[in-house]
Amino acid sequence: MIIMENYQNPKNRGLVDDCTYCNINTNSKSCIDQIDLQIKFDGDKIEDIRFDGEACAICTSSTSIMIDTLIGKTKKEAIEIIDNFQKMINEEDYDEEKIGEAIVYNDISKQPNRKNCALLTWNGIKEILNKN
């Protein structure tokens, strides 16, 4: 239910024309997923994240949940959350309490071809965070 709700009504869909946002394009080599991401910082905190593009239900819903999870967090907190999400998807030990609602993807590893869909935008945001 959480996955479908976030797919049908994703949070923060739509890009803005604002040079204070950092931008990145994420695209999958194995499917149609192609998402443009924008992130705005207020000092060390994530003030806003926006997205747009074409993607499957898993990628779109994962992006929406990621946005909801990361807005308001510091860069350090966000990287810690993303690291735990990546560990969960890759079937490694992770801290369940760190990832919040994104726990709905804890069984995605049973469908290996969907792992990239769930991780795509999380990896993109992490790349921006590591650069800033």
Summary of the structure (lengths in Angstrom):
residues: 132
radius of gyration: 13.5
end to end distance: 34.8
largest distance: 40.2
contacts: 409
relative contact order: 0.20
helix: 52%
strand: 20%
